Amino acid sequence: MPPSEPVPSPRQLVEGIYAAFARHDLPWIFARCAADIVWTSFGPQQWPTTRSFLGVDQVKLFFSLFTQVCSPRHLSQDRWFCDGDAVIVQGHEIGVMSATGLPMENHWVHLYTVRDGLLVRFSECICNRTEYPPPAPARKP
């Protein structure tokens, strides 16, 4: 976080993250992540983002992989729950799958942990409502 800025409340920081994402300002998000952040995504097994990412450089990798998977066109935060340093947001997004251009719809829950104005942990659970083609059959040796 830039030193000239006042320390935001956990909710203010998370609101800022969604606003930065909407305006495609990923550097704003990265600047507000703790150096040792743990970023975890629980989603479809086919997605390369379904794993944990440790540290800011890995969070940058997450966003690079995310854009290879999908392109959200509408992101909605539907319900907010705040308790101390924890912020939980339930929401959904619609857009397109990057590889196929097919419509995509995700429902998710995001859990943020904020300390001293920085994001120290992020976890998301995604329910994807996009149909995938079945995996190719395994080859016999």
HELIX and SHEET records of a PDB file:
HELIX    1   1 PRO A   10  ALA A   22  1                                  13    
HELIX    2   2 LEU A   26  PHE A   30  1                                   5    
HELIX    3   3 VAL A   56  VAL A   69  1                                  14    
SHEET    1   A 6 SER A  52  LEU A  54  0                                        
SHEET    2   A 6 CYS A  33  PHE A  42 -1                                        
SHEET    3   A 6 LEU A 118  ASN A 128  1                                        
SHEET    4   A 6 PRO A 103  ARG A 115 -1                                        
SHEET    5   A 6 ALA A  86  MET A  97 -1                                        
SHEET    6   A 6 CYS A  70  ASP A  83 -1                                        
END                                                                             
